[in-house]
Amino acid sequence: MRSRLSLRIPQPQHRPGDAPDFSNIAVPPAGRLARPPIEAKAHDLIPYAYDLIRVLDDEGRAVGAWNPQLDAAALQKGLRMMLLTRAYDDRMYRVQRQGKISFYVKSTGEEAVSVASAHALNDDDMCFPAYRQQGFLIARNYPLLDMMCQCFSNARDPIKGRQLPVMYSSRECCFFTVSGNLCTQYPQAVGWAMASAYRGDSRIAFSFIGEGTTAEGDFHQGLNFAAVYRAPVVLTVVNNQWAISSFSGLAGGDETTFASRAIGYGLPGLRVDGNDYLAVLAAVRWAAERARANLGATLIEFFTYRAEAHSTSDDPSRYRPSDEWRAWPLGDPIERLKQHMIREGIWDESRHQALSEETAHQVRETQREAESIGTLAGGSRPSPHTMFEDVFADVPRHLAAQRKEAGV
């Protein structure tokens, strides 16, 4: 008698009402992994796709070969930018709930991923972001006022009301337009990197996606082109455990790590503690050095956790325990860097409190200025004539006629 087949449907470990328990996650000791030379062969780096690169240990010490040896000024800069990102997120979430913008996406718990990545790259390296990388722009000193005005879609919106809130874009900061569609970033980043190499330029490309997006075909096509043409690009997967209402197991996270996707393409795969600012910075630096040396692409998985809702359109209490974030074994990236700096004798609680208040004040004052220009609820908006701009170098006859007919 033949046995009946059965289909496995992946299920998350915790559901609403359950007690969070991450004892199944093996957190290796910080500093265990050696830092290989950038010319190491991909097949020799296979263990790095399954382990976890960590620098900060449980006592806040920076240990091991991946320690980037940052001085006090660099550490304080990283902490400030993460605090500023969190303050910005908290303020804009409140603004959305007040009906002043239509939509927002927070990055709470993932600040190290974006800020440390930005600080590990050159300012003119091209970033192809997902929609949770506001910290990357903030770390590149993009004006908070412009970010807020983009969310408000007011007259100062640099994108002139053509994008959803948080879909930022900045040519000056080498930050490609955020796309709401999944995995457009990888083919774009790889193609841009190929063009940079073809021209004999010196700039590399960098891209973010979430772990759920690895189930898209564009993910694999991007990896294939990156490997075949040895494109100077760093491709990252932010594994924050949850896509919108679906957990990482539905993208294959129960079977293997997302960094291991690199192995089949002959690329190095690094799995990194995404809540460890120093580990993120060190891993991105290593991959960037490899790309600049014409040694090809690297795939990095940042192992982290999405503390807040997927967006303001999402209610995570419907699919996971409300306190699951607090049980996450890798902690809070801001708190971990703070404790490291206190241990090093370059920081203390009073200075941290002062910096937290300073960044919160900066965000509040910027909000007042942005709201004085306009919000979703009222105020000045981009002029209607802008709908005819920025597409063609020379406005074609039929659009000129439409513009005239519209009286703008």
Secondary structure, 3 states (H helix, E strand, C coil): CCCCCCCCCCCCCCCCCCCCCCCCCCCCCCCCCCCCCCCCCHHHHHHHHCCCECCECCCCCECCCCCCCCCHHHHHHHHHHHHHHHHHHHHHHHHHHCCCCCCCCCCCCCHHHHHHHHHHCCCCCEEECCCCCHHHHHHCCCCHHHHHHHHHCCCCCCCCCCCCCCCCCECCCCECCCCCCCCCHHHHHHHHHHHHHHHCCCCCEEEEEEHHHHHCHHHHHHHHHHHHCCCCEEEEEEECCECCCCEHHHHCCCCCCCHHHHHHHCCCEEEEECCCHHHHHHHHHHHHHHHHCCCCCEEEEEECCCCCCCCCCCCHHHCCCCCHHHHCCCCCHHHHHHHHHHHCCCCCHHHHHHHHHHHHHHHHHHHHHHHHHEECCEECCCCHHHHHCCCCCCCCHHHHHHHHHHCC
